[in-house]
Amino acid sequence: MILSIIVAASENYVIGRDNALIWHVSNDLKRFKQLTTAHSIIMGRRTFESIGKALPNRRNIVISRNPAFKAEGCELVDSIEKALDLVKGEEEVFIIGGGKIYHEVWDKADRLYLTQVHTIVEGDTSIPEIDLAQWEEIYRQDFPAGERDDCDYSFINFCRKVITK
């Protein structure tokens, strides 16, 4: 199984504030849908609440330690380990947030699909810095802000480097 992180982050690695995105980049949403459709997606409870519903044409797995939490159309588990157990035989699985989940799987992920939003912002949620000793950039496409975008942005794909001793 390929474990992939998909995230949009500012140049200072901020991904959100007050359980919401800080910017709007139209093509990021299209890219997210294109990459994750027909795959399992794993998210934390707060990310699910910010989306508000299960995403169609995907297996939605939500991590919550609250046994009373309900999420229609989703499978619920109480840990990242249990979520990963559910998807063991799948080709590629996407971690879609939030910050705590990203930090928990960062060192386990094989791929990183980053939309780098070219701005510096204040926020309360971030991802770890991308350590180029651990990650190899394999794709990049830069875009100026369109009429429906708040900022310039880049799509950057990384693969975890295989470190041999």
C-alpha positions as CSV (number, residue, x, y, z in Angstrom):
1,M,0.0,0.0,0.0
2,I,1.2,3.5,-0.8
3,L,0.4,5.9,2.0
4,S,0.0,9.4,0.6
5,I,-0.5,12.8,2.3
6,I,-2.5,15.4,0.3
7,V,-2.4,18.9,1.7
8,A,-2.4,22.6,0.8
9,A,0.0,24.7,2.9
10,S,1.4,28.2,2.9
11,E,5.1,28.8,2.5
12,N,5.4,28.8,6.3
13,Y,3.6,25.4,6.5
14,V,0.3,26.7,7.9
15,I,-2.7,24.8,6.7
16,G,-5.6,26.3,8.6
17,R,-7.1,28.6,11.2
18,D,-10.2,28.0,13.4
19,N,-10.8,24.6,11.7
20,A,-11.1,26.3,8.2
21,L,-8.9,26.9,5.2
22,I,-7.4,30.4,5.0
23,W,-7.4,30.8,1.2
24,H,-9.3,29.7,-1.8
25,V,-7.5,28.1,-4.7
26,S,-10.0,26.6,-7.2
27,N,-7.6,24.2,-8.9
28,D,-6.5,22.8,-5.6
29,L,-10.0,21.5,-5.0
30,K,-10.2,20.0,-8.5
31,R,-6.8,18.3,-8.0
32,F,-7.9,17.0,-4.6
33,K,-11.0,15.4,-6.2
34,Q,-9.1,14.0,-9.2
35,L,-6.4,12.4,-7.0
36,T,-8.6,11.0,-4.3
37,T,-11.7,9.8,-6.2
38,A,-12.0,6.0,-6.1
39,H,-9.5,5.8,-3.2
40,S,-9.9,5.6,0.6
41,I,-9.4,8.8,2.5
42,I,-8.5,9.0,6.1
43,M,-9.2,12.1,8.2
44,G,-9.6,13.3,11.7
45,R,-12.9,14.3,13.2
46,R,-12.4,18.0,12.9
47,T,-11.5,17.7,9.3
48,F,-14.7,15.8,8.7
49,E,-16.7,18.4,10.6
50,S,-15.1,21.2,8.4
51,I,-16.1,19.3,5.3
52,G,-19.5,18.5,6.7
53,K,-20.3,15.3,4.9
54,A,-18.7,12.1,3.5
55,L,-17.0,12.8,0.2
56,P,-18.6,10.9,-2.7
57,N,-16.9,8.1,-4.7
58,R,-14.4,7.5,-1.9
59,R,-14.2,5.3,1.2
60,N,-14.3,7.8,4.0
61,I,-12.6,6.8,7.3
62,V,-12.8,9.2,10.2
63,I,-10.6,9.0,13.3
64,S,-12.3,10.0,16.6
65,R,-11.7,9.0,20.2
66,N,-15.3,10.0,21.0
67,P,-17.3,6.7,20.8
68,A,-20.6,8.7,20.5
69,F,-19.4,10.5,17.4
70,K,-21.4,9.7,14.3
71,A,-20.5,10.5,10.7
72,E,-23.0,9.3,8.1
73,G,-21.4,7.5,5.2
74,C,-18.1,7.1,7.0
75,E,-16.3,4.3,8.8
76,L,-15.2,5.3,12.3
77,V,-12.1,4.2,14.2
78,D,-10.3,5.5,17.2
79,S,-6.7,5.5,16.0
80,I,-4.5,5.9,12.9
81,E,-3.3,2.3,13.3
82,K,-6.9,1.0,13.1
83,A,-7.6,3.2,10.1
84,L,-4.5,1.8,8.3
85,D,-5.5,-1.7,9.2
86,L,-8.8,-1.2,7.3
87,V,-7.0,-0.3,4.1
88,K,-4.1,-2.7,4.1
89,G,-4.7,-4.3,0.7
90,E,-5.4,-1.1,-1.2
91,E,-3.1,0.3,-3.8
92,E,-3.0,3.9,-2.6
93,V,-4.6,5.6,0.5
94,F,-4.8,9.3,1.1
95,I,-4.4,11.1,4.5
96,I,-6.5,14.4,4.1
97,G,-6.0,16.0,7.5
98,G,-6.0,17.6,9.9
99,G,-2.9,18.8,11.5
100,K,-2.7,16.2,14.2
101,I,-3.2,13.3,11.8
102,Y,-0.6,14.8,9.4
103,H,2.0,15.0,12.2
104,E,1.2,11.4,13.3
105,V,1.7,9.9,9.8
106,W,4.4,12.2,8.4
107,D,7.2,9.8,8.9
108,K,5.2,6.8,7.6
109,A,4.0,8.4,4.4
110,D,5.4,7.3,1.0
111,R,4.1,10.2,-1.1
112,L,3.3,13.9,-0.5
113,Y,1.0,15.8,-2.8
114,L,1.5,19.4,-1.8
115,T,-0.3,22.5,-3.0
116,Q,2.1,25.2,-1.9
117,V,0.1,28.4,-1.6
118,H,2.5,31.3,-2.1
119,T,1.7,33.4,0.9
120,I,2.8,33.7,4.5
121,V,-0.1,33.5,7.0
122,E,-0.9,33.2,10.6
123,G,-2.8,30.1,11.6
124,D,-3.3,27.5,14.4
125,T,-2.7,24.3,12.3
126,S,0.4,23.4,10.3
127,I,2.3,20.5,8.8
128,P,5.9,19.6,9.6
129,E,8.6,21.2,7.5
130,I,9.5,19.3,4.4
131,D,12.9,17.8,5.0
132,L,14.6,17.4,1.6
133,A,16.9,14.8,3.1
134,Q,13.8,12.7,3.5
135,W,11.7,13.8,0.5
136,E,12.5,14.0,-3.2
137,E,10.6,16.4,-5.4
138,I,9.4,14.5,-8.5
139,Y,6.9,16.9,-10.0
140,R,6.2,20.7,-9.9
141,Q,3.9,22.9,-11.8
142,D,3.6,26.6,-10.9
143,F,0.5,28.7,-11.4
144,P,-0.4,32.4,-11.2
145,A,-3.5,33.2,-9.2
146,G,-6.6,33.0,-11.5
147,E,-9.7,35.2,-11.1
148,R,-11.1,32.6,-8.5
149,D,-7.9,32.2,-6.5
150,D,-6.5,34.2,-3.6
151,C,-2.8,33.5,-4.3
152,D,-0.3,32.1,-6.7
153,Y,0.4,28.4,-6.0
154,S,2.3,25.3,-7.1
155,F,1.5,21.7,-7.3
156,I,4.5,19.8,-5.9
157,N,4.7,16.0,-5.6
158,F,7.3,14.3,-3.4
159,C,8.3,10.7,-2.9
160,R,10.0,9.5,0.3
161,K,13.7,8.9,-0.4
162,V,15.0,5.4,0.2
163,I,17.9,5.8,2.6
164,T,20.4,3.0,2.3
165,K,23.2,2.5,4.8
